[in-house]
Amino acid sequence: MTAAETGVWLGPAPSVRERAATLFAGVAGIMFAGVGPLLLGALEHAGRLSAAQIGQAGTVELLTMGLAAGLTGALVGAQRLRLLTILCGALMALLNAATIYCDGWVLVAVRGVNGVPSGALIWLMTAMIVRAPRPERWAAIYLTVQTLAQFLVVATLGPWVVRPYGADGGFAVLAALGVLTVFAGFAVPRGFAPLPVAADEPSGLPAPRGLAALGGAFCFNAAILAVWIYVEPLSRQAGHPAGTADTALSLSLAAQVTGGLLATLLAGRMRWLPALLASQVVMAGLMLVFAQLPGTGMFLAASALFGGLWMFAAPLMTPFVIEADPTRRAAVLGSGAALLGCSSGPLLASLAVTDSDVRGCALLGGGVMAAAIAIVLAVHLTRRSVILTAAS
């Protein structure tokens, strides 16, 4: 019996305090994904990164973040989680502070190292989500809270920190967030119960369909970040007034909160497949709109709709992956696959842009989103029943 079938947690249910602390740590770990475009764009504007290095810096941090999110459970296990969280918070504080004194390739390298503790914290939150009675609802809660936090940080950083103090002020704020994560580490669960295994997959590894579903999550996120990491240069190339990109990011994050809340309220009450596919199709169309360098009003409207659909569709990847692999062993790797997609998107986009023209990122994103749609359809149409047994 799965958690969804019994209506209980897999293993002991975390207390409210432990859930809140885990949620805080997970949000701290993923914060860069929301503020990265603003801070990396500010670094490029200050001459500390080239246009290509924006994508490369985003790529290396999200790549190591994804690898850490996928491998932490296998390398560290689901015990001693308080020590893990405290160490990760301390490392994030140190590395974000170090970023203030770097530029060029050294800065890219420092951001890459920062992805390791960030990814471990994301794994912590994912490990709790997949053990919940309603994983898609907890995924939506996590995405909504992280997006609201990112919205508040971006809305504050743009006018009050980045404009007067540059990107360094933003990284100082991230360093302070790492310090707060250290304190949260004293309240996270001490450990999680093991996941079940499928009777016909005794190794406990995800089944082939589960791996294919992870490929869908990879493409979904690669498409989004290929475009979103370049939102500031896209606005600048379109000739928008100064501050338009900051406004677009704020509007998008506000819409993401709305999309996440809607996904939370509708979890378990709607058919996830048509909702996911419709969202992906519209997002692919919006990427083509960005490629046309629209006017300020259309750019802001497209950014808001893009953000809302992004956060509405993202939690729907959880039931998709669980349907592909009911043991949830693929689902616990979902955040890693998503982050690897987030890192690969900017990398691929960096090969499609130049210092004078960044429109190629949007065309690339549309093509990768089409691949994600194809994978979702193929995996869903080959679904089958799986008998579960308790893990030893």
FITI-69218 format. One record per residue: x, y, z of N, C-alpha, C in turn. Coordinates in steps of 0.02 Angstrom, whole numbers, padded with zeros to 5 digits. Layout:
N
REC    n.X    n.Y    n.Z   ca.X   ca.Y   ca.Z    c.X    c.Y    c.Z
REC      X      Y      Z      X      Y      Z      X      Y      Z
...
//
This chain:
392
REC    n.X    n.Y    n.Z   ca.X   ca.Y   ca.Z    c.X    c.Y    c.Z
REC  00042 -00060  00000  00000  00000  00000  00044  00062  00000
REC  00026  00110 -00042  00063  00173 -00044  00033  00222  00005
REC  00069  00276  00016  00043  00327  00062 -00022  00356  00036
REC -00027  00364 -00029 -00088  00392 -00056 -00147  00345 -00045
REC -00134  00280 -00047 -00188  00231 -00039 -00210  00226  00035
REC -00165  00233  00081 -00182  00226  00152 -00199  00293  00184
REC -00182  00348  00153 -00196  00414  00180 -00150  00433  00237
REC -00093  00400  00243 -00045  00415  00297  00024  00425  00267
REC  00068  00450  00308  00138  00459  00287  00173  00392  00281
REC  00223  00388  00239  00268  00331  00237  00317  00340  00295
REC  00309  00299  00347  00350  00308  00407  00318  00358  00454
REC  00353  00376  00508  00326  00424  00557  00311  00491  00524
REC  00255  00519  00541  00237  00585  00514  00278  00640  00546
REC  00311  00683  00507  00349  00739  00537  00302  00785  00575
REC  00326  00815  00629  00285  00863  00666  00278  00927  00624
REC  00233  00970  00645  00223  01034  00610  00288  01074  00610
REC  00323  01074  00665  00387  01110  00670  00438  01081  00621
REC  00441  01015  00617  00489  00983  00571  00471  00995  00498
REC  00407  00995  00483  00386  01010  00414  00404  01082  00396
REC  00391  01128  00442  00406  01198  00428  00481  01210  00419
REC  00522  01178  00461  00594  01187  00455  00619  01156  00390
REC  00593  01098  00371  00613  01067  00308  00592  01110  00249
REC  00532  01138  00252  00509  01182  00199  00554  01244  00193
REC  00573  01273  00250  00618  01331  00248  00685  01313  00216
REC  00713  01256  00235  00777  01235  00207  00771  01222  00132
REC  00716  01191  00111  00707  01178  00040  00699  01242  00000
REC  00665  01292  00028  00658  01356 -00005  00725  01392 -00010
REC  00764  01389  00044  00831  01420  00043  00875  01388 -00011
REC  00868  01322 -00019  00909  01287 -00068  00893  01306 -00139
REC  00829  01321 -00153  00808  01335 -00222  00805  01409 -00238
REC  00823  01452 -00190  00815  01524 -00199  00850  01551 -00261
REC  00909  01524 -00277  00947  01550 -00334  00907  01545 -00399
REC  00867  01492 -00407  00830  01483 -00469  00784  01542 -00482
REC  00759  01575 -00429  00715  01632 -00438  00752  01698 -00446
REC  00806  01707 -00408  00841  01772 -00410  00900  01770 -00458
REC  00918  01711 -00484  00975  01705 -00528  00973  01751 -00589
REC  00916  01753 -00626  00915  01797 -00684  00929  01870 -00668
REC  00902  01894 -00611  00914  01964 -00591  00987  01975 -00573
REC  01016  01931 -00532  01084  01942 -00508  01135  01929 -00564
REC  01125  01878 -00604  01172  01865 -00658  01169  01919 -00711
REC  01108  01944 -00724  01102  02000 -00771  01137  02062 -00745
REC  01133  02074 -00680  01167  02132 -00650  01243  02124 -00654
REC  01267  02062 -00646  01339  02049 -00652  01364  02061 -00723
REC  01323  02041 -00772  01342  02052 -00842  01342  02126 -00858
REC  01292  02162 -00832  01288  02234 -00844  01347  02271 -00812
REC  01374  02244 -00757  01431  02274 -00724  01498  02253 -00755
REC  01495  02211 -00805  01556  02189 -00838  01592  02132 -00803
REC  01560  02099 -00755  01592  02045 -00718  01578  01977 -00749
REC  01530  01973 -00795  01515  01913 -00833  01498  01933 -00904
REC  01515  01891 -00953  01494  01902 -01022  01423  01875 -01031
REC  01393  01890 -01088  01326  01864 -01101  01326  01787 -01100
REC  01377  01757 -01129  01380  01684 -01129  01390  01657 -01059
REC  01429  01694 -01018  01442  01670 -00950  01380  01674 -00905
REC  01330  01715 -00925  01267  01714 -00888  01238  01643 -00890
REC  01234  01617 -00952  01208  01549 -00959  01253  01497 -00928
REC  01319  01507 -00932  01365  01458 -00905  01364  01458 -00828
REC  01358  01518 -00798  01354  01521 -00725  01290  01489 -00701
REC  01234  01505 -00735  01171  01473 -00717  01174  01398 -00727
REC  01207  01377 -00780  01212  01305 -00795  01251  01268 -00742
REC  01310  01292 -00724  01353  01255 -00678  01322  01251 -00608
REC  01289  01306 -00587  01259  01303 -00520  01199  01256 -00519
REC  01157  01260 -00570  01099  01217 -00572  01118  01144 -00586
REC  01173  01134 -00622  01198  01066 -00635  01220  01033 -00571
REC  01262  01066 -00532  01285  01037 -00469  01227  01032 -00419
REC  01180  01079 -00423  01121  01077 -00381  01080  01013 -00397
REC  01071  01000 -00462  01033  00942 -00482  01068  00877 -00465
REC  01133  00874 -00475  01171  00814 -00457  01167  00801 -00381
REC  01173  00854 -00342  01169  00846 -00269  01099  00824 -00248
REC  01048  00853 -00280  00979  00835 -00263  00965  00762 -00280
REC  00997  00737 -00334  00986  00668 -00354  01028  00618 -00316
REC  01087  00638 -00292  01134  00590 -00263  01138  00593 -00187
REC  01112  00645 -00156  01119  00652 -00083  01090  00592 -00047
REC  01030  00570 -00067  00999  00513 -00034  01042  00450 -00038
REC  01071  00437 -00097  01111  00377 -00106  01177  00382 -00069
REC  01207  00441 -00065  01272  00449 -00035  01269  00461  00041
REC  01218  00496  00063  01214  00515  00134  01162  00473  00171
REC  01110  00451  00136  01056  00415  00168  01004  00462  00197
REC  00952  00434  00226  00897  00473  00252  00901  00483  00328
REC  00961  00480  00356  00970  00491  00428  01019  00550  00438
REC  01027  00571  00500  01072  00628  00517  01055  00690  00475
REC  00991  00703  00467  00970  00758  00424  00982  00826  00456
REC  00983  00829  00521  00996  00893  00554  01068  00916  00542
REC  01115  00871  00548  01185  00888  00535  01194  00908  00463
REC  01162  00871  00418  01166  00887  00346  01142  00958  00333
REC  01085  00976  00361  01056  01042  00349  01099  01098  00377
REC  01126  01088  00436  01169  01138  00467  01232  01150  00425
REC  01263  01096  00403  01324  01104  00361  01308  01138  00295
REC  01252  01120  00265  01233  01150  00200  01219  01224  00208
REC  01185  01244  00262  01172  01315  00273  01236  01355  00282
REC  01283  01327  00319  01347  01361  00330  01386  01369  00265
REC  01387  01317  00224  01422  01321  00160  01390  01372  00114
REC  01324  01374  00111  01290  01423  00070  01307  01494  00091
REC  01308  01506  00156  01325  01572  00181  01396  01592  00159
REC  01443  01545  00166  01513  01559  00149  01521  01572  00074
REC  01491  01530  00032  01500  01535 -00040  01465  01595 -00070
REC  01407  01613 -00044  01373  01673 -00069  01412  01736 -00050
REC  01442  01735  00009  01484  01792  00029  01546  01796 -00015
REC  01575  01737 -00032  01634  01736 -00075  01620  01762 -00145
REC  01559  01754 -00169  01540  01777 -00236  01550  01853 -00243
REC  01543  01889 -00189  01550  01962 -00191  01619  01983 -00216
REC  01669  01940 -00204  01738  01958 -00220  01763  01925 -00284
REC  01718  01897 -00324  01739  01860 -00384  01710  01891 -00447
REC  01740  01873 -00504  01712  01889 -00569  01737  01837 -00620
REC  01709  01840 -00680  01731  01795 -00733  01724  01721 -00715
REC  01774  01683 -00736  01771  01611 -00727  01776  01590 -00654
REC  01809  01630 -00612  01812  01614 -00541  01742  01618 -00511
REC  01704  01668 -00531  01636  01675 -00507  01593  01616 -00530
REC  01602  01595 -00593  01565  01537 -00618  01580  01475 -00576
REC  01644  01466 -00558  01664  01408 -00518  01634  01411 -00448
REC  01635  01469 -00417  01607  01476 -00349  01532  01461 -00349
REC  01498  01485 -00401  01426  01471 -00406  01414  01396 -00415
REC  01459  01363 -00451  01452  01291 -00460  01458  01254 -00394
REC  01506  01273 -00353  01514  01240 -00288  01453  01252 -00244
REC  01425  01312 -00248  01367  01329 -00207  01307  01284 -00223
REC  01306  01257 -00283  01250  01213 -00301  01248  01149 -00261
REC  01304  01128 -00232  01305  01065 -00195  01263  01069 -00131
REC  01277  01115 -00085  01234  01119 -00025  01163  01138 -00042
REC  01153  01179 -00093  01085  01198 -00113  01046  01136 -00135
REC  01077  01095 -00177  01043  01035 -00201  01028  00985 -00145
REC  01072  00980 -00097  01060  00935 -00041  00998  00956 -00001
REC  00988  01022  00006  00930  01046  00042  00866  01034  00001
REC  00871  01039 -00065  00814  01024 -00107  00795  00950 -00102
REC  00846  00906 -00099  00833  00835 -00090  00796  00823 -00024
REC  00816  00859  00028  00784  00852  00094  00709  00864  00088
REC  00690  00918  00054  00619  00933  00046  00585  00881  00002
REC  00618  00860 -00051  00588  00810 -00096  00577  00744 -00059
REC  00625  00725 -00017  00618  00663  00021  00557  00665  00066
REC  00540  00723  00093  00480  00728  00133  00418  00726  00089
REC  00420  00760  00032  00362  00762 -00013  00340  00693 -00035
REC  00388  00651 -00056  00369  00586 -00084  00344  00537 -00030
REC  00353  00554  00033  00327  00512  00087  00260  00536  00114
REC  00234  00590  00085  00171  00620  00108  00111  00582  00080
REC  00054  00587  00113 -00007  00554  00088 -00029  00581  00020
REC -00018  00645  00007 -00038  00676 -00056  00024  00714 -00083
REC  00070  00678 -00116  00133  00710 -00138  00123  00770 -00183
REC  00073  00767 -00229  00063  00823 -00275  00043  00886 -00238
REC  00005  00878 -00183 -00014  00937 -00144  00047  00966 -00108
REC  00089  00924 -00079  00149  00949 -00046  00198  00979 -00097
REC  00200  00950 -00157  00242  00980 -00210  00217  01049 -00227
REC  00151  01057 -00231  00122  01122 -00247  00135  01172 -00190
REC  00129  01148 -00128  00143  01192 -00071  00215  01216 -00073
REC  00261  01169 -00085  00332  01187 -00088  00344  01238 -00144
REC  00317  01225 -00203  00327  01270 -00259  00296  01338 -00246
REC  00237  01339 -00214  00204  01402 -00200  00243  01443 -00149
REC  00265  01411 -00095  00301  01447 -00043  00368  01471 -00070
REC  00403  01428 -00108  00468  01450 -00134  00459  01508 -00182
REC  00406  01506 -00222  00395  01560 -00270  00376  01625 -00235
REC  00334  01620 -00183  00316  01680 -00145  00378  01710 -00114
REC  00422  01667 -00087  00484  01692 -00057  00527  01725 -00110
REC  00532  01693 -00169  00572  01721 -00223  00543  01787 -00246
REC  00476  01791 -00250  00443  01853 -00270  00460  01909 -00221
REC  00455  01896 -00157  00470  01947 -00107  00543  01968 -00110
REC  00588  01919 -00120  00659  01935 -00123  00675  01976 -00186
REC  00648  01954 -00244  00661  01991 -00307  00632  02061 -00304
REC  00569  02066 -00279  00537  02131 -00274  00576  02179 -00229
REC  00609  02150 -00179  00650  02191 -00133  00719  02205 -00161
REC  00749  02153 -00189  00817  02160 -00214  00822  02210 -00271
REC  00775  02207 -00319  00779  02251 -00377  00787  02324 -00360
REC  00737  02355 -00328  00741  02427 -00315  00781  02446 -00253
REC  00784  02402 -00202  00813  02422 -00139  00884  02396 -00127
REC  00906  02347 -00165  00972  02318 -00153  01015  02320 -00216
REC  00991  02290 -00271  01033  02284 -00331  01045  02352 -00364
REC  00995  02394 -00368  01006  02460 -00400  01056  02502 -00361
REC  01049  02509 -00295  01099  02550 -00260  01165  02516 -00246
REC  01164  02449 -00236  01225  02414 -00215  01251  02364 -00266
REC  01214  02353 -00320  01235  02305 -00370  01221  02233 -00349
REC  01247  02186 -00389  01235  02115 -00375  01265  02094 -00308
REC  01317  02128 -00285  01348  02109 -00221  01298  02112 -00163
REC  01254  02161 -00164  01204  02166 -00112  01157  02106 -00113
REC  01141  02083 -00173  01098  02024 -00179  01130  01962 -00150
REC  01194  01952 -00165  01228  01893 -00139  01239  01897 -00063
REC  01243  01958 -00037  01246  01966  00036  01181  01942  00068
REC  01125  01957  00035  01060  01934  00060  01057  01858  00059
REC  01082  01827  00005  01083  01754  00001  01128  01724  00055
REC  01182  01758  00071  01226  01734  00124  01189  01734  00192
REC  01151  01787  00203  01113  01791  00265  01060  01735  00269
REC  01032  01718  00211  00983  01664  00209  01016  01598  00227
REC  01079  01589  00208  01115  01529  00227  01124  01524  00302
REC  01137  01580  00334  01144  01581  00407  01078  01560  00440
REC  01023  01585  00415  00958  01567  00443  00944  01492  00434
REC  00970  01464  00379  00960  01392  00367  00997  01350  00419
REC  01053  01375  00443  01089  01340  00497  01043  01331  00557
REC  01007  01383  00576  00962  01379  00633  00904  01332  00619
REC  00879  01333  00556  00824  01287  00538  00846  01215  00544
REC  00911  01203  00534  00937  01135  00536  00926  01100  00603
REC  00919  01138  00656  00909  01107  00722  00837  01081  00730
REC  00793  01097  00683  00722  01079  00690  00697  01031  00637
REC  00738  01014  00586  00715  00967  00535  00711  00897  00564
REC  00675  00850  00531  00673  00781  00556  00743  00750  00562
REC  00750  00706  00610  00815  00672  00617  00827  00623  00561
REC  00773  00595  00532  00780  00547  00478  00713  00530  00448
REC  00713  00495  00390  00652  00474  00356  00652  00398  00350
REC  00592  00368  00345  00584  00296  00335  00604  00278  00264
REC  00627  00216  00251  00645  00194  00183  00583  00189  00139
REC  00593  00196  00073  00539  00191  00025  00525  00118  00008
REC  00464  00101 -00015  00450  00031 -00036  00484  00015 -00102
REC  00481 -00049 -00121  00509 -00071 -00185  00455 -00108 -00222
REC  00462 -00113 -00288  00415 -00152 -00329  00434 -00225 -00327
REC  00384 -00270 -00326  00397 -00341 -00323  00438 -00365 -00382
REC  00429 -00334 -00440  00466 -00354 -00500  00528 -00311 -00511
REC  00543 -00266 -00465  00603 -00224 -00469  00638 -00227 -00402
REC  00663 -00286 -00380  00691 -00292 -00313  00752 -00250 -00299
REC  00785 -00227 -00351  00845 -00185 -00341  00828 -00119 -00309
REC  00763 -00099 -00315  00743 -00035 -00287  00759  00024 -00333
REC  00788  00011 -00392  00802  00064 -00439  00739  00082 -00478
REC  00733  00144 -00502  00674  00162 -00542  00668  00117 -00603
REC  00605  00099 -00621  00593  00060 -00681  00607  00103 -00742
REC  00614  00071 -00801  00628  00110 -00862  00578  00165 -00875
REC  00513  00151 -00862  00464  00204 -00872  00474  00261 -00823
REC  00496  00245 -00763  00511  00298 -00715  00568  00342 -00739
REC  00619  00310 -00768  00675  00348 -00795  00653  00391 -00854
REC  00608  00363 -00895  00582  00403 -00951  00543  00463 -00926
REC  00504  00453 -00872  00467  00509 -00843  00514  00563 -00817
REC  00570  00541 -00788  00620  00590 -00766  00648  00629 -00826
REC  00653  00595 -00883  00673  00630 -00944  00623  00684 -00963
REC  00559  00671 -00952  00509  00722 -00965  00515  00781 -00920
REC  00529  00768 -00855  00540  00822 -00808  00603  00863 -00827
REC  00654  00827 -00850  00715  00860 -00873  00700  00909 -00929
REC  00665  00886 -00981  00651  00928 -01039  00606  00987 -01021
REC  00556  00974 -00979  00510  01027 -00958  00548  01085 -00927
REC  00593  01070 -00882  00631  01122 -00847  00686  01152 -00890
REC  00716  01111 -00933  00768  01137 -00978  00738  01190 -01024
REC  00678  01177 -01050  00646  01224 -01095  00633  01291 -01060
REC  00607  01287 -00998  00590  01348 -00961  00651  01390 -00946
REC  00703  01358 -00919  00762  01397 -00898  00803  01421 -00957
REC  00799  01387 -01014  00834  01411 -01073  00811  01481 -01091
REC  00747  01494 -01079  00720  01560 -01094  00726  01607 -01034
REC  00708  01583 -00975  00701  01627 -00918  00767  01655 -00893
REC  00822  01619 -00902  00886  01644 -00880  00907  01706 -00920
REC  00876  01715 -00979  00893  01771 -01023  00839  01825 -01025
REC  00795  01826 -00975  00741  01874 -00976  00766  01946 -00975
REC  00819  01960 -00938  00845  02028 -00935  00877  02049 -01002
REC  00921  02008 -01032  00947  02026 -01098  00893  02030 -01152
REC  00841  01987 -01149  00787  01991 -01198  00751  02058 -01193
REC  00738  02080 -01133  00705  02145 -01124  00749  02202 -01149
REC  00813  02197 -01135  00859  02249 -01157  00864  02252 -01233
REC  00867  02193 -01266  00871  02191 -01339  00807  02218 -01371
REC  00750  02208 -01337  00687  02233 -01364  00680  02308 -01356
REC  00727  02340 -01321  00725  02412 -01313  00677  02436 -01260
REC  00662  02394 -01211  00615  02414 -01159  00647  02464 -01111
REC  00607  02503 -01076  00635  02551 -01027  00672  02515 -00971
REC  00719  02550 -00940  00756  02520 -00884  00708  02498 -00830
REC  00722  02441 -00801  00680  02415 -00748  00625  02368 -00772
REC  00617  02362 -00838  00563  02318 -00864  00575  02246 -00845
REC  00638  02223 -00848  00653  02154 -00830  00638  02141 -00757
REC  00654  02189 -00713  00637  02182 -00642  00562  02174 -00633
REC  00524  02216 -00669  00451  02212 -00665  00425  02145 -00692
REC  00455  02122 -00747  00434  02059 -00776  00446  02001 -00728
REC  00504  02002 -00694  00519  01950 -00646  00470  01952 -00587
REC  00455  02012 -00564  00409  02019 -00507  00339  01996 -00527
REC  00315  02016 -00586  00250  01995 -00609  00247  01920 -00619
REC  00300  01892 -00646  00302  01820 -00657  00300  01782 -00591
REC  00338  01805 -00543  00338  01771 -00478  00271  01778 -00443
REC  00238  01836 -00450  00172  01843 -00422  00123  01795 -00455
REC  00128  01788 -00521  00085  01741 -00557  00102  01669 -00539
REC  00165  01656 -00525  00185  01589 -00504  00152  01571 -00438
REC  00148  01619 -00392  00115  01607 -00329  00042  01588 -00341
REC  00009  01626 -00386 -00060  01612 -00403 -00067  01543 -00434
REC -00022  01527 -00480 -00024  01461 -00512 -00012  01405 -00462
REC  00034  01416 -00416  00048  01365 -00366 -00011  01355 -00318
REC -00043  01411 -00298 -00102  01406 -00255 -00158  01368 -00290
REC -00168  01383 -00354 -00220  01348 -00392 -00205  01274 -00396
REC -00141  01256 -00407 -00122  01186 -00410 -00133  01152 -00342
REC -00119  01189 -00288 -00130  01161 -00221 -00204  01147 -00208
REC -00247  01194 -00226 -00318  01187 -00214 -00349  01132 -00257
REC -00322  01123 -00318 -00352  01075 -00364 -00318  01006 -00360
REC -00267  00999 -00318 -00232  00934 -00313 -00281  00880 -00294
REC -00283  00826 -00333 -00328  00771 -00321 -00398  00782 -00346
REC -00413  00842 -00372 -00480  00858 -00395 -00483  00868 -00471
REC -00427  00867 -00504 -00428  00877 -00576 -00387  00822 -00610
REC -00399  00813 -00674 -00360  00765 -00713 -00294  00798 -00731
REC -00240  00769 -00705 -00176  00801 -00712 -00150  00801 -00784
REC -00166  00749 -00824 -00138  00744 -00891 -00160  00801 -00937
REC -00225  00813 -00947 -00244  00869 -00991 -00220  00936 -00966
REC -00220  00945 -00898 -00197  01008 -00871 -00123  01019 -00885
REC -00083  00966 -00878 -00012  00971 -00891  00002  00984 -00964
REC -00031  00946 -01008 -00018  00954 -01080 -00040  01023 -01105
REC -00097  01047 -01083 -00120  01113 -01105 -00072  01167 -01082
REC -00047  01162 -01021  00001  01212 -00995  00064  01211 -01037
REC  00089  01152 -01053  00150  01147 -01092  00142  01176 -01162
REC  00086  01164 -01193  00074  01190 -01260  00073  01266 -01260
REC  00038  01296 -01212  00034  01369 -01208  00103  01398 -01193
REC  00141  01366 -01149  00208  01391 -01132  00254  01390 -01194
REC  00248  01338 -01234  00288  01335 -01295  00270  01393 -01341
REC  00206  01410 -01345  00185  01467 -01386  00212  01532 -01359
REC  00213  01540 -01292  00239  01602 -01263  00314  01610 -01276
REC  00350  01554 -01280  00421  01559 -01296  00431  01589 -01366
REC  00387  01571 -01412  00391  01600 -01479  00374  01674 -01477
REC  00330  01694 -01431  00314  01765 -01423  00377  01803 -01400
REC  00413  01775 -01351  00474  01807 -01328  00525  01815 -01384
REC  00527  01766 -01429  00575  01769 -01485  00560  01827 -01532
REC  00499  01852 -01532  00480  01908 -01575  00498  01976 -01545
REC  00527  01976 -01486  00545  02038 -01450  00485  02086 -01447
REC  00431  02066 -01413  00370  02108 -01411  00381  02172 -01373
REC  00332  02217 -01378  00334  02279 -01341  00329  02268 -01266
REC  00337  02322 -01229  00339  02317 -01157  00277  02284 -01127
REC  00218  02307 -01149  00156  02280 -01122  00148  02206 -01135
REC  00160  02186 -01198  00154  02115 -01216  00207  02074 -01180
REC  00267  02101 -01172  00321  02065 -01138  00302  02052 -01065
REC  00274  02102 -01032  00255  02094 -00962  00196  02045 -00955
REC  00148  02049 -01000  00091  02004 -00998  00112  01932 -01010
REC  00156  01923 -01061  00181  01855 -01076  00222  01828 -01018
REC  00261  01870 -00985  00301  01848 -00928  00256  01824 -00871
REC  00202  01862 -00858  00157  01843 -00804  00122  01777 -00820
REC  00096  01769 -00881  00062  01707 -00899  00110  01648 -00898
REC  00170  01660 -00923  00222  01608 -00924  00236  01584 -00852
REC  00244  01631 -00806  00258  01613 -00737  00200  01575 -00705
REC  00138  01597 -00718  00081  01564 -00688  00074  01492 -00712
REC  00083  01481 -00778  00078  01414 -00805  00136  01370 -00781
REC  00195  01400 -00775  00254  01364 -00751  00240  01332 -00683
REC  00215  01372 -00636  00205  01346 -00569  00141  01305 -00562
REC  00093  01315 -00607  00034  01272 -00607  00051  01203 -00633
REC  00093  01200 -00685  00110  01136 -00717  00162  01097 -00678
REC  00209  01131 -00646  00265  01096 -00613  00243  01043 -00563
REC  00194  01056 -00518  00174  01003 -00472  00141  00944 -00507
REC  00115  00955 -00567  00082  00900 -00603  00133  00850 -00629
REC  00197  00868 -00629  00249  00820 -00647  00255  00765 -00594
REC  00234  00780 -00531  00239  00730 -00478  00192  00671 -00489
REC  00126  00681 -00501  00085  00623 -00516  00105  00588 -00581
REC  00132  00626 -00628  00156  00596 -00690  00213  00546 -00676
REC  00261  00567 -00635  00318  00523 -00620  00296  00465 -00575
REC  00250  00477 -00528  00226  00424 -00484  00186  00372 -00524
REC  00147  00395 -00572  00111  00348 -00615  00160  00303 -00653
REC  00215  00333 -00675  00265  00294 -00712  00301  00244 -00666
REC  00312  00263 -00602  00347  00220 -00554  00314  00228 -00486
REC  00263  00186 -00471  00225  00193 -00408  00266  00183 -00345
REC  00328  00155 -00350  00369  00149 -00289  00392  00216 -00264
REC  00388  00267 -00306  00409  00336 -00290  00485  00344 -00289
REC  00521  00292 -00309  00594  00299 -00312  00614  00345 -00369
REC  00576  00346 -00423  00588  00395 -00475  00569  00464 -00451
REC  00513  00469 -00414  00490  00534 -00391  00540  00567 -00345
REC  00575  00528 -00303  00624  00558 -00258  00683  00586 -00296
REC  00693  00563 -00358  00745  00590 -00402  00719  00646 -00446
REC  00653  00661 -00438  00623  00711 -00482  00654  00780 -00477
REC  00670  00801 -00416  00700  00868 -00409  00769  00869 -00441
REC  00806  00814 -00436  00872  00811 -00469  00865  00816 -00544
REC  00817  00778 -00573  00807  00780 -00645  00785  00849 -00667
REC  00740  00880 -00628  00717  00947 -00644  00774  00997 -00643
REC  00816  00992 -00593  00872  01040 -00588  00925  01028 -00641
REC  00935  00965 -00659  00981  00952 -00714  00954  00982 -00778
REC  00888  00979 -00786  00857  01012 -00843  00866  01087 -00839
REC  00858  01114 -00779  00867  01186 -00770  00938  01208 -00787
REC  00987  01164 -00774  01057  01181 -00788  01072  01172 -00862
REC  01043  01121 -00893  01057  01109 -00964  01024  01160 -01009
REC  00966  01186 -00989  00933  01236 -01029  00976  01298 -01041
REC  01002  01330 -00987  01046  01387 -00998  01109  01369 -01037
REC  01136  01309 -01027  01196  01289 -01065  01181  01286 -01139
REC  01127  01253 -01158  01108  01249 -01228  01092  01318 -01256
REC  01058  01358 -01215  01041  01426 -01237  01102  01468 -01248
REC  01154  01458 -01207  01215  01498 -01214  01249  01485 -01281
REC  01235  01426 -01310  01263  01411 -01376  01221  01441 -01432
REC  01161  01464 -01415  01115  01490 -01466  01110  01566 -01465
REC  01149  01599 -01421  01146  01671 -01415  01214  01702 -01429
REC  01213  01767 -01442  01275  01806 -01449  01268  01868 -01404
REC  01321  01906 -01399  01317  01967 -01358  01266  02016 -01386
REC  01252  02013 -01450  01206  02061 -01482  01137  02034 -01496
REC  01127  01968 -01493  01062  01938 -01509  01051  01876 -01466
REC  01001  01878 -01422  00988  01821 -01378  00922  01787 -01394
REC  00891  01803 -01451  00827  01774 -01469  00829  01698 -01478
REC  00887  01671 -01494  00893  01599 -01505  00873  01558 -01444
REC  00879  01587 -01384  00861  01549 -01324  00787  01532 -01324
REC  00744  01577 -01349  00672  01565 -01349  00652  01512 -01400
REC  00683  01513 -01459  00669  01462 -01509  00691  01394 -01485
REC  00749  01391 -01452  00773  01328 -01424  00724  01302 -01371
REC  00701  01347 -01327  00655  01327 -01275  00591  01297 -01302
REC  00564  01326 -01355  00503  01299 -01385  00512  01228 -01411
REC  00570  01215 -01441  00583  01147 -01466  00590  01096 -01411
REC  00624  01115 -01357  00633  01068 -01301  00567  01055 -01265
REC  00524  01106 -01261  00458  01095 -01230  00417  01047 -01272
REC  00423  01050 -01338  00388  01002 -01380  00411  00931 -01366
REC  00476  00922 -01352  00501  00856 -01334  00471  00833 -01267
REC  00464  00878 -01220  00434  00861 -01155  00362  00837 -01164
REC  00325  00871 -01206  00256  00851 -01220  00253  00780 -01248
REC  00298  00765 -01295  00300  00699 -01325  00315  00645 -01273
REC  00360  00659 -01227  00378  00609 -01175  00319  00597 -01129
REC  00285  00650 -01108  00227  00642 -01063  00175  00597 -01095
REC  00160  00608 -01158  00110  00568 -01193  00133  00496 -01199
REC  00195  00485 -01218  00220  00417 -01228  00221  00377 -01163
REC  00243  00408 -01108  00246  00372 -01044  00176  00357 -01019
REC  00131  00405 -01024  00063  00394 -01000  00028  00338 -01039
REC  00038  00335 -01103  00004  00285 -01144  00031  00214 -01134
REC  00088  00208 -01098  00117  00141 -01084  00112  00123 -01011
REC  00066  00155 -00974  00060  00142 -00902  00039  00070 -00888
REC  00058  00045 -00829  00042 -00023 -00808  00035 -00025 -00733
REC  00010 -00081 -00705  00003 -00090 -00633  00067 -00118 -00603
REC  00082 -00099 -00541  00142 -00122 -00507  00123 -00144 -00437
REC  00148 -00204 -00415  00137 -00229 -00347  00195 -00206 -00303
REC  00177 -00173 -00248  00229 -00145 -00204  00238 -00189 -00143
REC  00300 -00191 -00117  00315 -00224 -00055  00355 -00175 -00011
REC  00353 -00186  00053  00389 -00142  00099  00464 -00151  00090
REC  00501 -00096  00099  00574 -00100  00095  00600 -00134  00157
REC  00655 -00170  00149  00684 -00205  00206  00723 -00157  00248
//
